[in-house]
Amino acid sequence: MKIENTNLLPLSAKPAEAATQIEKKDDHNEAASVRSGQDRVEMSENARLLAKARTALGNVEETNSDLLVTLKNQISSGDYTVRVSDLARRLVAALYPK
């Protein structure tokens, strides 16, 4: 295979050695910033809200899906009844905690 000289100009007027010196210098600065503890992480407002939501969901008890289905069916068929005394007791307890 023969490679011909196409007389193309180099991409950069600076020699390649200068580029590697700059890269080495940047690597040194990055290592120094890690050692000095200058790294930072910032969370967006959406990420903060998502973190709060995940925390809140972690505190919620699991729902009994079978019980929910049963209650929905009873309400839709009209078979669900509420004891007025139980409702009143819970309302008073919620409105006037001890």
FENHU-V488660 format. One line per field, one symbol per residue. ss: DSSP state (2 for helix, 1 for strand, 0 for the rest). psi: psi as a letter, one per 40 degrees, with the letter a starting at -180 (. if undefined). burial: + if it has 9 or more other ideal C-beta (glycine too) atoms within 8 Angstrom, else -. A space follows every 50 residues. Layout:
ss: ???
psi: ???
burial: ???
This chain:
ss: 00000000000000022222222222222222222000000000222222 222222220000002222222222222000000222222222222000
psi: hhhihefiiididiiddddddddddddddddddddefeiihhhidddddd ddddddddehiiigddddddddddddeeehihhddddddddddddgi.
burial: ------------------+-------------++-------------+-- +----------------+--+--+------------+-----------
